Amino acid sequence: MLNNPVIETLLNRRSIRKYADQVPSDEVIETIARSGQQAPFAYQLGSLLLSRERARNPFDAPLLFTICIDSHRHEAIMARRGWRLVQNDLSLLLLGIQDATLMAANMVIAAESVGLGSCFLSGIPYRAEKVVQAYKLPPRVFPLAGLVMGYPAEDPPPRPRYPLDFGLFEGRYPAFTDEQVVRAMSCMDDGYLAEGYYSHRGAMIPVESGHAETFTREDYSWTEHISRKTGQWAESPDELLAQFARCGFRIPGPGRTGAD
């Protein structure tokens, strides 16, 4: 593989959950935010909320960014141009997710390049109403992801990823062999087990839905952890759709209109 400082930064990125006392300067924060703004976009629908309330931020982090899908700002510009939004909210949200996630990725790499660490918080959409209340958000702004940042007070290794032949497909999508699947699982699980990632945190999701428990804290790892999440949780989209609706985005189901 080729190598340069940018590639090293990308390949060495890891989630940080322990932070030093040092607080990032305003200049550092501005640099990270501007780097996020410079990401590719479809409609420039990403905007940022910032909390410096360390005592309230997850992991006692000095910075908490909340990356939002922001149609409120976009529709204000449309109104100045004499236009009214007619695009359906599902299409708008898909483009907004792209804009916001590309923005967040730029911010992570910018932060790494100036010595900060970070950790994504994926559960923000399920507590969107609380974020709306905390930041007094107007309608048509949806909090998509959280991103804590600060100077690291720990130095974990980069976490495992699937082998490249399990994620890069040229010409056509392959039919996976059992050997490929098992090898990909081992790449993930062996790395997490070697680090003691789940055992150190006591992070073992209880088995529900009639499945028997066949793991201990010593052999429980990533593929079982993620399988328990997607095999047991969030079967219905109703909770998430309700959060979208509270933020002014309505996604109709079959036979319904956005006004339903």
Residue pairs with C-beta under 8 A, 6 or more apart in sequence:
1 7
5 113
6 109
9 109
9 112
9 113
10 109
11 158
12 112
12 158
13 108
13 109
13 112
13 158
14 117
14 156
14 157
14 158
14 159
15 117
15 118
15 119
15 120
15 156
15 159
16 117
16 118
16 119
16 150
16 152
16 154
16 156
17 59
17 119
17 154
18 59
18 152
18 153
18 154
19 59
19 60
19 61
19 62
19 117
19 148
19 150
19 151
19 152
19 153
20 150
20 151
20 152
20 153
22 62
22 150
22 151
23 52
23 62
23 150
24 62
24 63
24 116
24 149
24 150
24 151
28 114
28 116
29 50
29 63
31 110
31 114
32 107
32 110
32 111
32 114
32 116
32 149
33 48
33 107
35 106
35 107
35 109
35 110
36 46
36 48
36 67
36 103
36 104
36 106
36 107
36 110
37 46
37 103
38 106
39 46
39 99
39 102
39 103
39 105
39 106
40 102
41 98
41 99
41 102
41 103
42 95
42 98
42 99
43 74
43 92
43 95
43 96
43 99
44 74
44 99
45 69
45 70
45 71
45 74
45 92
45 95
45 96
45 99
45 100
46 67
46 68
46 69
46 70
46 96
46 99
46 100
46 102
46 103
46 104
47 67
47 68
47 70
47 73
47 141
48 65
48 66
48 67
48 68
48 103
49 65
49 66
49 68
49 131
49 135
49 143
50 63
50 64
50 65
50 66
51 57
51 63
51 64
51 66
52 62
52 63
52 64
53 64
54 60
54 61
54 62
57 63
57 64
57 148
58 64
58 119
58 121
58 146
58 148
59 119
59 148
61 119
61 148
61 149
61 150
62 149
62 150
62 151
63 148
63 149
63 150
64 146
64 147
64 148
64 149
65 104
65 107
65 146
65 147
65 148
65 149
66 124
66 131
66 135
66 143
66 145
66 146
66 147
67 100
67 101
67 103
67 104
67 107
67 143
67 144
67 145
67 146
67 147
68 100
68 137
68 141
68 142
68 143
68 144
69 93
69 96
69 97
69 99
69 100
69 141
69 142
69 144
70 96
70 140
70 141
71 85
71 92
71 96
71 140
71 141
71 248
71 249
72 138
72 139
72 140
72 141
74 85
75 85
75 140
78 84
78 85
85 92
88 258
89 244
89 249
89 250
89 251
89 258
90 251
92 249
93 142
93 244
93 249
93 251
96 142
96 144
97 144
100 144
100 145
101 144
101 145
104 120
104 145
104 147
107 118
107 147
108 118
108 120
108 147
111 117
111 118
111 149
112 118
115 151
116 149
116 150
116 151
116 152
117 149
117 150
117 151
117 152
118 147
118 148
118 149
119 147
119 148
120 145
120 146
120 147
121 145
121 146
121 147
121 148
122 145
122 146
123 146
124 131
124 143
124 144
124 145
124 146
125 142
125 143
125 144
125 145
125 240
125 243
126 239
126 240
126 243
127 243
128 142
128 143
128 243
128 244
128 246
128 247
129 243
129 246
131 137
131 143
132 141
132 143
132 246
132 247
137 143
137 247
139 247
139 248
140 247
140 248
140 249
141 247
141 248
142 243
142 244
142 247
142 249
143 247
156 195
157 195
159 191
159 192
159 195
159 197
160 187
160 188
160 190
160 191
160 192
160 222
161 167
161 187
161 188
162 184
162 187
162 188
163 183
163 184
163 187
165 180
166 176
166 180
166 183
166 184
166 187
185 223
188 221
188 222
188 223
189 221
189 222
189 223
189 224
190 221
192 198
192 221
192 222
193 219
193 221
197 203
197 221
197 222
198 204
198 217
198 220
198 221
198 222
198 225
199 217
199 218
199 220
202 217
203 225
204 215
204 217
204 220
204 225
205 225
205 228
205 229
205 232
207 213
207 228
207 232
208 232
209 231
209 232
211 231
215 224
234 240
241 251
244 250
244 251
250 258
250 259
250 260
251 258
252 258
252 260
